[in-house]
């Protein structure tokens, strides 16, 4: 418990789960702007005892009682669709926000940073697994571009200021306390309300669905690992289950666990969406000795059970 950990985006979907798993291992502080006023963030925030309402574009380190040893930077504007309509929000939160996190680390002598990137940084690659060395020069969405620019800035700060950083490219995270704007929550709501589920490309787009429990376990291990690394080292790892399935199959399984029938409305795939994602975990496993283990059935069971008892409308 002697290490001080700061989570940015602590009331977010992943931040909420990470806070819970880290509290018995470290001294944990969480910050979140809560400025989106999403009911999901407000509800989650009330369940986090160590959360402070702070914006990452402010001098957030100065507002803490204890300087962190490791910053886990999860605060972000998320989602691909909205980045087409409101790219300025992604510029402010993901690019300017990440820059300010780096500046706060530099000015306060914080040497260890773990941060969230995304599989959206990858160029389109049909039906082959994505490796960290694959092309990320071009992204389909501005969300992906904002995450890629975050990686580039962090690489520079590591080299110039001796910060040690680990970036994690998440693949389609799902589970309890998912955001209302995420696909899984929309699917469950549509199924419960007997509405057609909207799918793109006849449901034949493929995602590497990764349960949130695997994400936070990996981060908890990396917090311990990163503090033994040399100053200035910047590493990027994929983090996903490693077994892509069609989105239609994903919805069918959710409907089964909800004990409900499901109908579909098919639409054209937007130009800023990838058709296929497939995480290669070899680099992470070689480094950490860990790879995601939560099966699709186990993960969906956990998520549906939460939804039945805690969906945000209640």
VOBA-1610 file (N, C-alpha, C; in pm, whole numbers, padded with zeros to 5 digits, always signed):
BEGIN
Unk+00082-00121+00000Unk+00000+00000+00000Unk+00085+00127+00000Unk+00218+00115-00021Unk+00305+00230-00008Unk+00310+00314-00136Unk+00257+00265-00247Unk+00259+00338-00373Unk+00130+00419-00391Unk+00147+00541-00440Unk+00033+00628-00464Unk-00001+00627-00612Unk-00124+00590-00644Unk-00170+00578-00783Unk-00279+00680-00808Unk-00269+00750-00920Unk-00373+00842-00962Unk-00438+00790-01089Unk-00571+00783-01089Unk-00648+00744-01208Unk-00718+00867-01261Unk-00691+00905-01387Unk-00772+01008-01450Unk-00889+00941-01521Unk-01003+01008-01523Unk-01123+00943-01577Unk-01174+00837-01481Unk-01164+00865-01352Unk-01195+00763-01251Unk-01341+00725-01244Unk-01433+00809-01293Unk-01575+00774-01295Unk-01617+00714-01428Unk-01521+00694-01518Unk-01551+00631-01646Unk-01571+00482-01631Unk-01608+00420-01739Unk-01636+00276-01740Unk-01516+00195-01691Unk-01400+00212-01752Unk-01282+00136-01712Unk-01226+00190-01581Unk-01224+00322-01566Unk-01171+00381-01443Unk-01244+00335-01320Unk-01376+00322-01329Unk-01456+00275-01217Unk-01412+00135-01173Unk-01396+00045-01269Unk-01355-00092-01237Unk-01210-00096-01187Unk-01124-00014-01246Unk-00984-00013-01203Unk-00972+00037-01060Unk-01047+00139-01027Unk-01044+00191-00890Unk-01076+00081-00788Unk-01176+00000-00819Unk-01217-00106-00727Unk-01106-00209-00707Unk-01039-00248-00816Unk-00940-00355-00806Unk-00810-00306-00742Unk-00780-00177-00755Unk-00653-00125-00703Unk-00659-00086-00556Unk-00778-00062-00503Unk-00788-00006-00368Unk-00727-00094-00261Unk-00725-00224-00281Unk-00666-00314-00182Unk-00517-00335-00203Unk-00461-00272-00307Unk-00320-00292-00338Unk-00236-00165-00322Unk-00297-00048-00341Unk-00224+00078-00342Unk-00307+00187-00275Unk-00241+00300-00254Unk-00314+00422-00216Unk-00364+00487-00344Unk-00493+00487-00365Unk-00551+00527-00493Unk-00630+00656-00480Unk-00604+00748-00575Unk-00686+00867-00591Unk-00743+00865-00732Unk-00865+00913-00748Unk-00928+00919-00880Unk-00979+01060-00904Unk-00965+01107-01027Unk-01022+01236-01065Unk-01107+01218-01190Unk-01208+01303-01202Unk-01294+01300-01319Unk-01364+01436-01327Unk-01375+01490-01447Unk-01439+01621-01462Unk-01589+01614-01440Unk-01649+01499-01471Unk-01795+01481-01462Unk-01870+01589-01538Unk-01806+01648-01638Unk-01868+01761-01706Unk-01959+01720-01820Unk-01961+01589-01853Unk-02053+01547-01960Unk-02195+01530-01909Unk-02210+01525-01776Unk-02342+01512-01713Unk-02416+01384-01753Unk-02343+01286-01808Unk-02407+01157-01833Unk-02451+01097-01701Unk-02571+01048-01696Unk-02620+00988-01573Unk-02532+00870-01530Unk-02473+00800-01627Unk-02386+00687-01593Unk-02268+00732-01511Unk-02202+00841-01554Unk-02086+00891-01480Unk-02126+00937-01340Unk-02242+01003-01330Unk-02286+01053-01200Unk-02313+00936-01105Unk-02381+00833-01155Unk-02411+00718-01071Unk-02284+00647-01027Unk-02192+00627-01120Unk-02066+00561-01083Unk-01987+00643-00984Unk-01987+00776-01003Unk-01908+00863-00915Unk-01952+00851-00770Unk-02080+00827-00747Unk-02132+00818-00611Unk-02088+00689-00542Unk-02033+00596-00619Unk-01986+00470-00563Unk-01834+00468-00545Unk-01768+00583-00569Unk-01622+00591-00557Unk-01589+00687-00444Unk-01536+00634-00335Unk-01513+00716-00216Unk-01395+00812-00233Unk-01301+00779-00321Unk-01178+00859-00332Unk-01177+00944-00459Unk-01293+00981-00511Unk-01302+01056-00636Unk-01308+01205-00609Unk-01230+01282-00687Unk-01235+01427-00683Unk-01283+01479-00818Unk-01367+01582-00815Unk-01415+01644-00939Unk-01308+01742-00987Unk-01226+01697-01081Unk-01114+01776-01130Unk-01100+01751-01280Unk-01072+01854-01355Unk-01052+01845-01500Unk-00904+01827-01528Unk-00869+01737-01621Unk-00727+01715-01652Unk-00664+01834-01722Unk-00743+01927-01771Unk-00687+02048-01830Unk-00658+02155-01726Unk-00679+02124-01598Unk-00639+02212-01488Unk-00511+02158-01426Unk-00461+02229-01324Unk-00342+02181-01254Unk-00380+02076-01151Unk-00415+01958-01198Unk-00479+01860-01110Unk-00386+01804-01004Unk-00256+01797-01030Unk-00164+01744-00929Unk-00164+01834-00805Unk-00171+01964-00827Unk-00170+02059-00715Unk-00293+02046-00627Unk-00399+01985-00679Unk-00522+01972-00603Unk-00529+01843-00523Unk-00423+01761-00532Unk-00420+01634-00459Unk-00343+01650-00329Unk-00377+01569-00231Unk-00306+01573-00103Unk-00170+01506-00112Unk-00159+01407-00202Unk-00035+01329-00214Unk+00005+01319-00360Unk+00132+01341-00389Unk+00180+01329-00526Unk+00183+01183-00568Unk+00129+01148-00683Unk+00127+01008-00725Unk+00264+00958-00771Unk+00287+00829-00750Unk+00405+00763-00806Unk+00380+00721-00950Unk+00255+00678-00978Unk+00216+00633-01111Unk+00084+00700-01147Unk+00075+00754-01267Unk-00051+00807-01319Unk-00106+00707-01422Unk-00232+00668-01406Unk-00301+00586-01504Unk-00400+00678-01574Unk-00369+00712-01697Unk-00445+00815-01770Unk-00551+00749-01858Unk-00676+00754-01810Unk-00790+00697-01882Unk-00888+00803-01929Unk-00877+00924-01877Unk-00972+01030-01914Unk-00965+01057-02064Unk-01080+01060-02128Unk-01083+01079-02274Unk-01224+01105-02320Unk-01234+01165-02437Unk-01359+01166-02512Unk-01359+01040-02596Unk-01461+00959-02581Unk-01460+00826-02643Unk-01570+00812-02746Unk-01561+00706-02826Unk-01661+00677-02926Unk-01623+00729-03063Unk-01650+00649-03164Unk-01611+00683-03301Unk-01714+00772-03368Unk-01841+00740-03352Unk-01945+00814-03424Unk-01944+00961-03390Unk-01933+00994-03261Unk-01939+01134-03219Unk-01818+01213-03267Unk-01707+01145-03293Unk-01588+01218-03336Unk-01604+01275-03477Unk-01700+01222-03552Unk-01730+01278-03683Unk-01809+01407-03670Unk-01899+01413-03572Unk-01985+01528-03555Unk-01921+01638-03469Unk-01840+01599-03372Unk-01785+01695-03277Unk-01634+01672-03256Unk-01555+01686-03361Unk-01412+01658-03346Unk-01342+01750-03247Unk-01399+01870-03226Unk-01334+01964-03134Unk-01330+01910-02991Unk-01431+01830-02953Unk-01431+01770-02819Unk-01315+01672-02803Unk-01281+01602-02909Unk-01172+01505-02905Unk-01037+01575-02905Unk-01031+01688-02974Unk-00910+01769-02972Unk-00881+01818-02830Unk-00984+01868-02763Unk-00966+01923-02629Unk-00936+01814-02526Unk-01016+01707-02527Unk-01002+01604-02424Unk-00884+01512-02449Unk-00867+01467-02572Unk-00770+01360-02598Unk-00631+01411-02635Unk-00625+01525-02703Unk-00495+01578-02744Unk-00447+01682-02644Unk-00525+01787-02625Unk-00487+01888-02528Unk-00483+01829-02387Unk-00581+01743-02354Unk-00585+01681-02222Unk-00464+01595-02195Unk-00424+01514-02292Unk-00306+01429-02275Unk-00180+01513-02263Unk-00171+01621-02343Unk-00058+01713-02330Unk-00049+01768-02188Unk-00163+01806-02129Unk-00159+01861-01995Unk-00121+01755-01891Unk-00164+01632-01911Unk-00120+01524-01822Unk+00032+01510-01827Unk+00088+01515-01947Unk+00233+01507-01961Unk+00302+01624-01894Unk+00248+01744-01911Unk+00306+01861-01847Unk+00299+01852-01694Unk+00187+01801-01644Unk+00174+01784-01500Unk+00274+01681-01447Unk+00297+01575-01523Unk+00399+01477-01484Unk+00537+01539-01485Unk+00567+01614-01592Unk+00700+01676-01604Unk+00725+01775-01491Unk+00631+01863-01466Unk+00651+01969-01367Unk+00657+01916-01225Unk+00595+01801-01201Unk+00589+01746-01065Unk+00681+01627-01044Unk+00764+01598-01143Unk+00861+01489-01128Unk+00800+01351-01121Unk+00682+01333-01185Unk+00618+01200-01188Unk+00676+01124-01307Unk+00733+01009-01281Unk+00812+00940-01382Unk+00742+00822-01448Unk+00626+00783-01398Unk+00562+00662-01450Unk+00419+00691-01494Unk+00390+00652-01618Unk+00261+00679-01680Unk+00212+00556-01755Unk+00090+00514-01726Unk+00021+00410-01804Unk-00102+00477-01864Unk-00127+00456-01992Unk-00235+00531-02056Unk-00312+00445-02155Unk-00435+00489-02181Unk-00526+00419-02272Unk-00510+00472-02413Unk-00481+00380-02506Unk-00492+00409-02648Unk-00606+00322-02702Unk-00603+00291-02830Unk-00718+00222-02888Unk-00679+00145-03013Unk-00752+00038-03040Unk-00734-00035-03166Unk-00773+00052-03285Unk-00841+00163-03260Unk-00880+00254-03369Unk-00762+00325-03432Unk-00644+00314-03373Unk-00526+00377-03435Unk-00480+00301-03559Unk-00521+00175-03573Unk-00471+00092-03682Unk-00538+00125-03814Unk-00460+00115-03920Unk-00516+00123-04055Unk-00602-00001-04079Unk-00702+00011-04167Unk-00788-00106-04194Unk-00709-00227-04237Unk-00745-00342-04178Unk-00673-00467-04208Unk-00774-00580-04201Unk-00808-00637-04312Unk-00919-00731-04319Unk-00875-00873-04283Unk-00937-00927-04179Unk-00927-01069-04142Unk-00785-01115-04113Unk-00703-01027-04061Unk-00573-01068-04008Unk-00553-00998-03875Unk-00476-01061-03786Unk-00457-01003-03653Unk-00371-00878-03660Unk-00395-00789-03565Unk-00325-00662-03559Unk-00209-00672-03461Unk-00090-00641-03509Unk+00031-00640-03428Unk+00072-00495-03402Unk+00143-00473-03293Unk+00182-00337-03256Unk+00266-00269-03363Unk+00341-00346-03442Unk+00426-00286-03545Unk+00350-00260-03676Unk+00224-00299-03683Unk+00146-00274-03804Unk+00122-00125-03823Unk+00085-00087-03944Unk+00068+00053-03978Unk-00038+00121-03893Unk-00001+00237-03839Unk-00097+00325-03771Unk-00076+00467-03820Unk-00035+00478-03945Unk-00011+00610-04004Unk-00140+00680-04044Unk-00244+00602-04073Unk-00372+00657-04118Unk-00484+00591-04036Unk-00577+00674-03987Unk-00691+00623-03913Unk-00821+00659-03987Unk-00922+00576-03969Unk-01051+00604-04033Unk-01129+00711-03958Unk-01107+00723-03828Unk-01187+00817-03747Unk-01096+00920-03681Unk-01154+01036-03650Unk-01078+01137-03577Unk-01052+01090-03435Unk-01141+01008-03380Unk-01112+00948-03249Unk-00980+00870-03255Unk-00964+00786-03358Unk-00840+00711-03373Unk-00720+00803-03389Unk-00737+00910-03465Unk-00629+01006-03483Unk-00591+01074-03352Unk-00691+01108-03272Unk-00661+01172-03144Unk-00582+01079-03053Unk-00612+00949-03057Unk-00539+00853-02977Unk-00397+00833-03029Unk-00382+00831-03160Unk-00249+00818-03219Unk-00162+00939-03184Unk-00217+01058-03191Unk-00140+01178-03155Unk-00099+01175-03008Unk-00184+01117-02923Unk-00145+01098-02784Unk-00023+01011-02771Unk-00019+00902-02846Unk+00098+00814-02844Unk+00224+00888-02888Unk+00211+00969-02994Unk+00327+01041-03047Unk+00379+01142-02944Unk+00288+01216-02880Unk+00331+01312-02778Unk+00401+01243-02662Unk+00346+01132-02619Unk+00404+01061-02506Unk+00542+01006-02540Unk+00559+00956-02661Unk+00691+00911-02707Unk+00793+01024-02694Unk+00754+01143-02735Unk+00844+01257-02729Unk+00879+01293-02585Unk+00781+01296-02498Unk+00807+01332-02358Unk+00894+01227-02289Unk+00875+01102-02324Unk+00961+00998-02265Unk+01107+01022-02303Unk+01131+01053-02428Unk+01269+01074-02474Unk+01328+01203-02417Unk+01248+01310-02410Unk+01301+01439-02367Unk+01311+01454-02215Unk+01215+01393-02142Unk+01207+01422-01999Unk+01221+01298-01910Unk+01251+01184-01969Unk+01277+01065-01889Unk+01154+01002-01826Unk+01036+01035-01877Unk+00915+00967-01829Unk+00913+00825-01885Unk+00872+00729-01804Unk+00856+00591-01847Unk+00707+00565-01867Unk+00670+00520-01986Unk+00527+00510-02018Unk+00493+00378-02084Unk+00372+00331-02058Unk+00315+00213-02123Unk+00179+00251-02179Unk+00162+00234-02310Unk+00035+00258-02376Unk-00036+00128-02406Unk-00166+00127-02388Unk-00246+00006-02410Unk-00351+00034-02516Unk-00344-00040-02625Unk-00443-00027-02731Unk-00557-00125-02702Unk-00665-00072-02644Unk-00779-00155-02605Unk-00859-00197-02728Unk-00916-00318-02718Unk-01003-00373-02822Unk-01142-00395-02765Unk-01238-00314-02807Unk-01382-00327-02782Unk-01412-00383-02642Unk-01398-00296-02544Unk-01418-00335-02405Unk-01568-00334-02372Unk-01612-00435-02296Unk-01752-00444-02256Unk-01758-00499-02114Unk-01876-00494-02053Unk-01895-00548-01919Unk-01989-00460-01839Unk-02006-00492-01712Unk-02095-00416-01625Unk-02050-00270-01615Unk-02148-00182-01594Unk-02124-00038-01585Unk-02074+00022-01715Unk-02099-00048-01828Unk-02068+00007-01959Unk-02141+00139-01979Unk-02087+00224-02064Unk-02151+00355-02088Unk-02279+00337-02170Unk-02378+00424-02150Unk-02503+00415-02227Unk-02483+00436-02377Unk-02376+00507-02415Unk-02353+00530-02558Unk-02279+00416-02625Unk-02235+00317-02549Unk-02162+00206-02607Unk-02258+00104-02666Unk-02207+00030-02764Unk-02293-00063-02839Unk-02360-00165-02748Unk-02288-00222-02654Unk-02344-00328-02570Unk-02467-00280-02495Unk-02459-00159-02439Unk-02573-00106-02364Unk-02691-00079-02456Unk-02664-00022-02572Unk-02771+00003-02669Unk-02837-00128-02710Unk-02757-00232-02732Unk-02813-00362-02771Unk-02906-00415-02663Unk-02861-00407-02537Unk-02943-00460-02428Unk-03073-00382-02413Unk-03066-00251-02428Unk-03186-00170-02420Unk-03284-00202-02533Unk-03231-00217-02654Unk-03317-00248-02768Unk-03382-00385-02752Unk-03306-00481-02703Unk-03361-00615-02682Unk-03469-00612-02574Unk-03441-00545-02464Unk-03539-00540-02355Unk-03668-00471-02399Unk-03655-00368-02480Unk-03772-00291-02522Unk-03836-00346-02649Unk-03792-00464-02692Unk-03847-00530-02811Unk-03834-00443-02937Unk-03727-00368-02943Unk-03697-00287-03060Unk-03595-00358-03148Unk-03597-00334-03278Unk-03495-00394-03364Unk-03355-00344-03326Unk-03261-00433-03324Unk-03121-00397-03299Unk-03059-00350-03430Unk-03001-00232-03427Unk-02939-00176-03547Unk-02798-00232-03563Unk-02773-00295-03676Unk-02641-00350-03706Unk-02595-00301-03842Unk-02464-00287-03857Unk-02405-00247-03984Unk-02362-00368-04065Unk-02366-00352-04196Unk-02309-00452-04288Unk-02369-00591-04264Unk-02501-00598-04245Unk-02570-00725-04218Unk-02517-00797-04094Unk-02459-00720-04003Unk-02403-00779-03882Unk-02268-00842-03902Unk-02218-00837-04025Unk-02090-00905-04056Unk-01974-00806-04047Unk-01968-00738-03936Unk-01843-00673-03896Unk-01795-00747-03772Unk-01666-00754-03755Unk-01608-00839-03652Unk-01530-00754-03552Unk-01551-00785-03426Unk-01483-00715-03318Unk-01423-00815-03221Unk-01312-00773-03162Unk-01243-00854-03063Unk-01289-00810-02925Unk-01404-00862-02882Unk-01467-00818-02759Unk-01385-00861-02637Unk-01356-00763-02550Unk-01267-00785-02436Unk-01336-00741-02309Unk-01350-00832-02213Unk-01421-00798-02090Unk-01337-00704-02004Unk-01404-00611-01939Unk-01335-00507-01861Unk-01250-00567-01749Unk-01287-00682-01698Unk-01207-00743-01591Unk-01065-00774-01639Unk-01050-00818-01762Unk-00917-00845-01816Unk-00836-00718-01834Unk-00902-00609-01868Unk-00833-00481-01885Unk-00773-00435-01753Unk-00854-00437-01647Unk-00807-00381-01520Unk-00706-00474-01452Unk-00718-00604-01471Unk-00617-00695-01416Unk-00482-00668-01481Unk-00480-00653-01612Unk-00355-00624-01682Unk-00294-00493-01634Unk-00376-00390-01617Unk-00324-00262-01570Unk-00265-00276-01430Unk-00331-00352-01343Unk-00279-00369-01207Unk-00143-00436-01208Unk-00122-00532-01296Unk+00009-00596-01308Unk+00113-00499-01365Unk+00070-00418-01460Unk+00163-00324-01524Unk+00208-00215-01428Unk+00123-00176-01335Unk+00163-00076-01236Unk+00284-00126-01157Unk+00283-00251-01122Unk+00397-00308-01048Unk+00519-00324-01138Unk+00496-00357-01263Unk+00606-00384-01357Unk+00676-00256-01401Unk+00602-00150-01426Unk+00658-00030-01487Unk+00764+00036-01400Unk+00751+00022-01269Unk+00843+00092-01179Unk+00981+00029-01174Unk+00997-00085-01242Unk+01130-00146-01253Unk+01196-00118-01387Unk+01130-00040-01472Unk+01181-00012-01605Unk+01274+00109-01606Unk+01359+00116-01709Unk+01452+00227-01723Unk+01379+00357-01754Unk+01439+00468-01712Unk+01382+00599-01740Unk+01378+00623-01891Unk+01269+00682-01936Unk+01256+00719-02077Unk+01203+00611-02168Unk+01173+00491-02114Unk+01124+00382-02197Unk+00975+00401-02226Unk+00937+00391-02352Unk+00796+00399-02393Unk+00762+00273-02469Unk+00664+00198-02417Unk+00622+00075-02481Unk+00470+00079-02507Unk+00430+00019-02617Unk+00288+00011-02652Unk+00251-00136-02669Unk+00138-00173-02608Unk+00091-00311-02615Unk-00056-00315-02658Unk-00090-00413-02739Unk-00230-00447-02761Unk-00286-00511-02636Unk-00414-00490-02612Unk-00481-00557-02501Unk-00624-00591-02544Unk-00644-00717-02580Unk-00775-00765-02625Unk-00783-00915-02608Unk-00903-00969-02622Unk-00923-01113-02596Unk-00852-01201-02698Unk-00849-01158-02822Unk-00775-01234-02923Unk-00859-01326-03010Unk-00994-01315-02999Unk-01081-01402-03078Unk-01200-01321-03131Unk-01184-01257-03246Unk-01293-01176-03300Unk-01414-01259-03337Unk-01532-01201-03318Unk-01657-01264-03359Unk-01742-01159-03430Unk-01842-01203-03503Unk-01931-01108-03569Unk-02015-01037-03464Unk-02049-00914-03492Unk-02133-00838-03400Unk-02271-00903-03389Unk-02318-00962-03496Unk-02448-01030-03491Unk-02444-01147-03391Unk-02338-01224-03393Unk-02325-01334-03296Unk-02322-01279-03154Unk-02250-01171-03134Unk-02243-01105-03003Unk-02383-01069-02954Unk-02462-01008-03040Unk-02599-00970-03002Unk-02685-01093-02976Unk-02669-01197-03058Unk-02746-01319-03038Unk-02719-01379-02900Unk-02593-01377-02858Unk-02558-01431-02726Unk-02618-01345-02616Unk-02611-01213-02631Unk-02672-01124-02532Unk-02822-01154-02520Unk-02890-01169-02634Unk-03034-01198-02631Unk-03061-01331-02561Unk-02977-01430-02585Unk-02994-01559-02518Unk-02986-01544-02366Unk-02887-01467-02319Unk-02871-01450-02175Unk-02981-01362-02116Unk-03042-01279-02200Unk-03156-01200-02154Unk-03286-01276-02168Unk-03276-01398-02223Unk-03393-01484-02244Unk-03500-01410-02325Unk-03454-01354-02435Unk-03542-01273-02517Unk-03515-01300-02664Unk-03616-01277-02746Unk-03596-01283-02891Unk-03532-01152-02937Unk-03482-01152-03060Unk-03417-01032-03112Unk-03446-01020-03262Unk-03471-00898-03306Unk-03487-00870-03449Unk-03384-00764-03487Unk-03363-00750-03618Unk-03254-00664-03664Unk-03300-00563-03768Unk-03231-00450-03766Unk-03241-00350-03871Unk-03099-00326-03921Unk-03074-00351-04048Unk-02939-00342-04101Unk-02918-00210-04174Unk-02798-00154-04154Unk-02760-00030-04219Unk-02620-00042-04277Unk-02587+00053-04363Unk-02456+00058-04423Unk-02351+00095-04318Unk-02235+00032-04323Unk-02127+00061-04230Unk-02074+00202-04256Unk-02068+00287-04154Unk-02010+00421-04173Unk-01865+00414-04220Unk-01825+00515-04294Unk-01691+00516-04351Unk-01581+00525-04246Unk-01614+00570-04125Unk-01509+00584-04023Unk-01501+00465-03928Unk-01569+00355-03962Unk-01567+00234-03880Unk-01485+00124-03948Unk-01401+00057-03869Unk-01329-00060-03919Unk-01426-00177-03939Unk-01398-00260-04038Unk-01479-00380-04061Unk-01436-00494-03969Unk-01310-00494-03928Unk-01256-00611-03859Unk-01147-00566-03763Unk-01152-00615-03640Unk-01040-00596-03547Unk-01005-00731-03485Unk-00878-00755-03467Unk-00830-00881-03412Unk-00700-00853-03338Unk-00703-00867-03208Unk-00588-00834-03124Unk-00488-00948-03121Unk-00362-00917-03151Unk-00253-01010-03125Unk-00188-00971-02992Unk-00193-01062-02895Unk-00145-01036-02759Unk-00003-01086-02732Unk+00067-01131-02834Unk+00197-01195-02811Unk+00295-01104-02738Unk+00300-00978-02775Unk+00396-00886-02713Unk+00365-00866-02565Unk+00236-00846-02533Unk+00198-00829-02393Unk+00227-00954-02312Unk+00196-01071-02367Unk+00219-01196-02294Unk+00368-01218-02268Unk+00452-01187-02367Unk+00596-01202-02350Unk+00649-01108-02242Unk+00590-00991-02232Unk+00636-00890-02135Unk+00582-00915-01996Unk+00454-00951-01988Unk+00384-00955-01860Unk+00349-01096-01812Unk+00351-01193-01905Unk+00307-01327-01869Unk+00157-01334-01847Unk+00084-01241-01907Unk-00061-01235-01889Unk-00128-01205-02023Unk-00242-01269-02043Unk-00329-01233-02154Unk-00473-01254-02110Unk-00567-01184-02171Unk-00707-01193-02128Unk-00759-01336-02129Unk-00843-01366-02029Unk-00893-01502-02011Unk-01045-01510-02000Unk-01113-01396-01986Unk-01258-01399-01964Unk-01329-01431-02096Unk-01394-01545-02102Unk-01461-01587-02225Unk-01581-01500-02255Unk-01626-01505-02379Unk-01742-01426-02420Unk-01865-01462-02337Unk-01890-01589-02315Unk-02009-01631-02240Unk-02003-01583-02096Unk-01887-01596-02033Unk-01872-01549-01895Unk-01890-01398-01887Unk-01830-01327-01983Unk-01837-01182-01982Unk-01976-01130-02006Unk-02047-01190-02101Unk-02183-01145-02129Unk-02276-01179-02013Unk-02257-01292-01951Unk-02337-01328-01833Unk-02321-01223-01724Unk-02196-01181-01698Unk-02170-01078-01597Unk-02238-00947-01634Unk-02228-00907-01760Unk-02283-00780-01804Unk-02436-00781-01800Unk-02498-00888-01845Unk-02644-00896-01846Unk-02700-00900-01704Unk-02634-00972-01614Unk-02680-00975-01476Unk-02678-00836-01413Unk-02572-00760-01443Unk-02566-00621-01395Unk-02680-00539-01455Unk-02701-00553-01584Unk-02803-00474-01654Unk-02942-00498-01594Unk-02972-00621-01560Unk-03104-00653-01505Unk-03131-00580-01375Unk-03024-00556-01297Unk-03040-00499-01164Unk-03008-00350-01156Unk-02925-00299-01248Unk-02867-00166-01229Unk-02874-00073-01347Unk-02949-00106-01451Unk-02944-00019-01569Unk-02981+00124-01528Unk-02926+00219-01602Unk-02921+00357-01555Unk-03057+00425-01544Unk-03157+00373-01613Unk-03288+00437-01608Unk-03357+00420-01472Unk-03312+00323-01396Unk-03378+00298-01267Unk-03336+00402-01164
//
